[in-house]
Amino acid sequence: MKIILSRKGFDSSFGGCASPILEDGTLVSLPIPEPRAPATFADIQHRAASVGQLVADLARGRVTAATAAHLDPDLRPDALPRESGWRPLFGQTVAAQSHLANCGVGTGDLFLFFGWFREVERRDARFRYVSHAPDLHVLFGWLRVGAVWTGDKLQQAPRWAQSHPHVASDYGPTSTVYVAADDPPGQPDAGAFPRLVDELILTAPGETRRRWRLPAWFHPEGHGSALSYHGKPSRWQRAGGQVLLTTAGRGQEFVLDADDYPEAREWATRSIAAGASRRRPARASL
């Protein structure tokens, strides 16, 4: 089994600012702007806030509510109007998809999606970032793969999938869609975490967002493999019962072979359970 830490949403290149953590701890991952996408930011629904207003206020003109939004991963059933049978989907292409394929990612593997987040507040009917709030890498959702669509399978995707960008548009011969497992039927093994809790925060306290605090077993010493893109020993620093990792600045998909790291399955299960709970949210100001 592979566990993939998959970086998605607004970043310094696409969107230019962090996705928001609302005042009640709600996580709103902002998809990147992309002209071919079939939906706009104004089309995307969120129970806690207007996504169109969030991008208009926080991006300060770089992105507007009318901008097309590449909603991918598409994890929340209420984000858009849905056809019967809808299931969460994630698409990838070109170099990032080649990396996933080279690592053997497929059915039964688990994506844990993370992105750049920061606390916001609403003042005078506008959203703004909280002064001095830290920039954080935070897990915001998951998808366990039940099927993989490429080539003819992607071209023949069912009607309920037509709103996904990689189905609606041609992203080239490497374009691939990962479909959430559906076992038992009607209960997709995927979703978005509703609020921030401590277990979802990857960034170490007081560090830049790329400096992560992880369980000690993540360290590649003594293993036959390492978290992909992170094989250099200089990236890893032991810190008591944990480890600090300086993450790669480039690369979207960081793959861990859970067969080589037996603790990884339990860690992922605990993270998903904590993120999906309705516990009191964590404080983001570390």
C-alpha positions as CSV (number, residue, x, y, z in Angstrom):
1,M,0.0,0.0,0.0
2,K,1.2,3.5,-0.8
3,I,0.3,6.7,1.1
4,I,0.6,9.8,-0.9
5,L,1.0,13.3,0.7
6,S,-0.5,15.3,-2.1
7,R,-0.1,19.1,-2.2
8,K,-3.1,20.9,-3.6
9,G,-4.9,24.3,-3.6
10,F,-3.7,27.9,-3.6
11,D,0.1,28.4,-3.5
12,S,2.6,31.1,-4.2
13,S,2.4,30.4,-8.0
14,F,-1.4,29.7,-8.4
15,G,-3.6,32.0,-6.4
16,G,-0.8,33.7,-4.6
17,C,-2.1,33.4,-1.1
18,A,-3.1,30.8,1.6
19,S,-6.4,29.0,1.8
20,P,-8.4,30.2,4.8
21,I,-9.0,28.8,8.3
22,L,-12.2,30.5,9.3
23,E,-12.8,31.9,12.8
24,D,-14.6,28.7,13.9
25,G,-11.7,26.5,12.6
26,T,-13.4,25.6,9.3
27,L,-10.9,24.6,6.6
28,V,-11.7,25.9,3.1
29,S,-9.3,24.7,0.5
30,L,-9.2,27.0,-2.4
31,P,-8.7,25.2,-5.8
32,I,-6.2,26.8,-8.2
33,P,-7.5,29.1,-11.0
34,E,-7.4,27.4,-14.4
35,P,-9.0,28.7,-17.6
36,R,-10.3,25.3,-18.9
37,A,-12.1,24.4,-15.7
38,P,-15.9,24.0,-16.1
39,A,-16.8,25.8,-12.8
40,T,-16.0,29.3,-11.4
41,F,-15.2,30.1,-7.8
42,A,-18.7,31.6,-7.5
43,D,-20.2,28.3,-8.5
44,I,-18.5,26.4,-5.7
45,Q,-20.6,26.1,-2.5
46,H,-19.4,25.8,1.0
47,R,-21.7,25.8,4.0
48,A,-19.5,28.1,6.1
49,A,-18.7,30.9,3.6
50,S,-19.0,32.1,0.0
51,V,-16.0,30.7,-1.9
52,G,-16.4,33.5,-4.4
53,Q,-16.1,36.2,-1.7
54,L,-13.2,34.4,0.0
55,V,-11.0,34.5,-3.1
56,A,-12.1,38.0,-4.1
57,D,-11.2,39.4,-0.6
58,L,-8.1,37.4,0.1
59,A,-6.5,37.4,-3.4
60,R,-6.9,41.1,-3.7
61,G,-7.7,41.2,-7.4
62,R,-5.4,38.4,-8.6
63,V,-8.4,36.1,-8.6
64,T,-12.1,37.0,-8.7
65,A,-15.3,35.1,-8.1
66,A,-15.8,34.9,-11.9
67,T,-12.4,33.1,-12.4
68,A,-12.6,29.5,-13.5
69,A,-11.6,27.1,-10.7
70,H,-9.9,23.7,-11.1
71,L,-11.9,21.9,-8.4
72,D,-9.5,19.0,-7.9
73,P,-9.5,17.0,-5.7
74,D,-13.3,17.2,-5.7
75,L,-14.2,15.8,-2.3
76,R,-17.4,17.4,-1.0
77,P,-20.7,16.3,-2.4
78,D,-22.3,19.7,-1.7
79,A,-19.6,21.7,-3.5
80,L,-21.5,21.6,-6.8
81,P,-24.8,20.2,-8.1
82,R,-24.4,16.5,-8.5
83,E,-25.7,13.8,-10.8
84,S,-26.9,10.5,-9.1
85,G,-24.0,8.2,-8.4
86,W,-21.4,10.9,-7.8
87,R,-18.2,9.9,-6.1
88,P,-15.1,11.9,-5.1
89,L,-12.4,12.2,-7.8
90,F,-8.9,13.4,-8.1
91,G,-7.0,14.0,-11.4
92,Q,-3.4,14.3,-12.3
93,T,-1.3,14.6,-15.4
94,V,2.2,15.2,-17.0
95,A,5.2,15.0,-14.6
96,A,3.3,14.6,-11.3
97,Q,1.3,11.7,-12.8
98,S,4.4,10.1,-14.2
99,H,5.8,10.2,-10.7
100,L,2.7,8.5,-9.3
101,A,2.9,5.9,-12.0
102,N,6.6,5.2,-11.5
103,C,5.8,4.7,-7.8
104,G,3.1,2.2,-8.6
105,V,0.2,4.2,-7.2
106,G,-3.2,2.6,-7.9
107,T,-6.2,0.8,-6.5
108,G,-6.1,0.5,-2.7
109,D,-3.7,3.3,-2.1
110,L,-4.4,6.4,-0.1
111,F,-4.1,10.1,-0.9
112,L,-3.8,12.5,2.0
113,F,-4.2,16.0,0.6
114,F,-2.5,19.0,2.2
115,G,-2.2,22.7,1.4
116,W,-1.1,26.1,2.5
117,F,-3.5,27.5,5.1
118,R,-3.7,30.6,7.4
119,E,-6.3,32.0,9.8
120,V,-8.7,34.6,8.6
121,E,-11.2,36.9,10.2
122,R,-14.2,38.8,8.9
123,R,-14.2,42.5,9.5
124,D,-16.5,45.1,7.9
125,A,-18.1,42.4,5.8
126,R,-14.7,41.4,4.3
127,F,-12.3,38.5,4.9
128,R,-8.7,39.3,5.8
129,Y,-5.8,37.3,7.2
130,V,-5.3,37.5,10.9
131,S,-2.2,39.6,11.7
132,H,0.8,37.5,12.5
133,A,-1.1,34.2,12.1
134,P,1.3,31.5,11.0
135,D,1.5,30.0,7.5
136,L,0.8,26.3,7.9
137,H,0.8,23.1,5.8
138,V,-2.4,21.3,6.9
139,L,-4.1,18.1,5.8
140,F,-7.5,18.9,4.4
141,G,-8.9,15.7,3.0
142,W,-8.3,12.1,1.8
143,L,-9.2,9.7,-0.9
144,R,-8.7,5.9,-1.0
145,V,-8.4,4.7,-4.6
146,G,-11.1,2.3,-5.8
147,A,-10.5,2.7,-9.5
148,V,-8.1,4.5,-11.9
149,W,-9.3,6.0,-15.2
150,T,-6.9,6.6,-18.1
151,G,-7.3,6.5,-21.9
152,D,-10.6,4.9,-23.0
153,K,-11.9,4.6,-19.5
154,L,-11.4,8.3,-19.0
155,Q,-13.0,9.1,-22.3
156,Q,-16.0,6.9,-21.3
157,A,-16.4,8.3,-17.8
158,P,-20.0,8.2,-16.5
159,R,-22.3,11.2,-16.5
160,W,-21.9,11.9,-12.8
161,A,-18.2,12.6,-13.4
162,Q,-18.6,15.2,-16.2
163,S,-18.2,18.1,-13.8
164,H,-14.6,17.1,-13.0
165,P,-11.9,19.1,-14.9
166,H,-10.0,16.1,-16.1
167,V,-13.2,14.6,-17.6
168,A,-14.6,17.9,-19.0
169,S,-11.3,18.8,-20.7
170,D,-8.4,17.1,-22.4
171,Y,-5.3,17.3,-20.3
172,G,-3.2,15.1,-22.6
173,P,-2.3,11.4,-22.9
174,T,-1.1,11.1,-19.3
175,S,-4.3,12.5,-17.8
176,T,-5.5,10.2,-15.1
177,V,-8.4,10.2,-12.7
178,Y,-8.4,8.4,-9.3
179,V,-11.9,7.4,-8.2
180,A,-12.8,7.0,-4.5
181,A,-13.4,3.5,-3.3
182,D,-17.1,2.8,-2.7
183,D,-17.2,0.1,-0.1
184,P,-19.8,-0.4,1.1
185,P,-21.8,1.0,-1.8
186,G,-22.9,4.6,-1.3
187,Q,-20.2,5.3,1.3
188,P,-17.2,6.7,-0.6
189,D,-13.9,6.4,1.2
190,A,-13.0,10.0,0.7
191,G,-13.8,13.4,2.1
192,A,-12.8,16.9,3.3
193,F,-12.0,17.5,6.9
194,P,-14.4,20.1,8.3
195,R,-12.2,21.9,10.9
196,L,-8.7,22.2,12.0
197,V,-7.5,19.9,14.7
198,D,-3.9,19.3,15.9
199,E,-3.5,16.0,14.1
200,L,-3.9,17.7,10.7
201,I,-1.1,20.3,11.2
202,L,2.1,19.2,9.5
203,T,4.1,22.4,10.1
204,A,6.3,22.4,13.2
205,P,5.5,25.1,15.8
206,G,7.4,28.3,15.1
207,E,8.8,27.1,11.7
208,T,8.1,28.0,8.1
209,R,5.3,26.0,6.6
210,R,7.8,23.7,4.7
211,R,9.4,22.5,8.0
212,W,7.2,19.6,9.2
213,R,7.0,17.8,12.5
214,L,6.3,14.1,12.0
215,P,6.5,10.8,14.0
216,A,10.0,9.5,14.4
217,W,9.3,6.4,12.3
218,F,9.1,8.6,9.2
219,H,12.9,8.9,9.2
220,P,14.3,6.9,6.3
221,E,17.3,5.5,8.3
222,G,17.0,1.7,8.4
223,H,14.3,1.5,5.7
224,G,14.6,0.4,2.1
225,S,12.9,3.5,0.8
226,A,12.1,7.1,1.8
227,L,9.2,9.5,1.3
228,S,9.7,10.4,-2.4
229,Y,11.7,13.6,-3.1
230,H,13.0,13.4,0.5
231,G,15.8,10.8,0.4
232,K,18.6,13.2,1.3
233,P,19.6,12.6,5.0
234,S,20.1,16.4,5.4
235,R,16.4,16.9,5.1
236,W,15.7,14.9,8.3
237,Q,16.5,15.9,11.8
238,R,15.6,13.8,14.9
239,A,13.9,15.7,17.7
240,G,13.2,13.6,20.7
241,G,10.4,11.2,19.9
242,Q,9.7,13.0,16.6
243,V,11.4,14.1,13.5
244,L,11.7,17.4,11.6
245,L,11.6,17.4,7.8
246,T,12.5,20.2,5.5
247,T,10.1,19.4,2.6
248,A,10.9,19.8,-1.1
249,G,9.9,23.1,-2.6
250,R,8.8,21.5,-5.9
251,G,6.8,18.4,-6.4
252,Q,3.1,17.7,-5.8
253,E,3.0,14.1,-4.9
254,F,5.2,12.7,-2.0
255,V,4.8,8.9,-1.9
256,L,5.5,6.6,1.1
257,D,5.6,2.8,0.8
258,A,3.5,1.7,3.8
259,D,4.8,-1.8,3.4
260,D,8.2,-0.5,4.3
261,Y,6.8,1.7,7.1
262,P,4.3,-0.5,9.1
263,E,3.4,2.4,11.4
264,A,2.1,4.4,8.4
265,R,-1.3,2.7,8.2
266,E,-2.2,3.4,11.8
267,W,-0.9,7.0,11.6
268,A,-3.1,7.6,8.5
269,T,-6.1,6.0,10.0
270,R,-5.8,8.1,13.2
271,S,-5.3,11.3,11.2
272,I,-8.4,10.7,9.1
273,A,-10.5,9.8,12.2
274,A,-9.3,12.9,14.0
275,G,-9.9,15.2,11.0
276,A,-13.3,13.8,10.4
277,S,-14.4,14.2,14.0
278,R,-16.3,17.2,15.3
279,R,-13.9,18.0,18.2
280,R,-13.1,21.5,19.3
281,P,-10.8,23.0,16.7
282,A,-7.1,23.6,17.3
283,R,-5.6,27.1,17.6
284,A,-3.6,27.8,14.5
285,S,-1.5,30.4,16.2
286,L,1.4,28.3,17.3
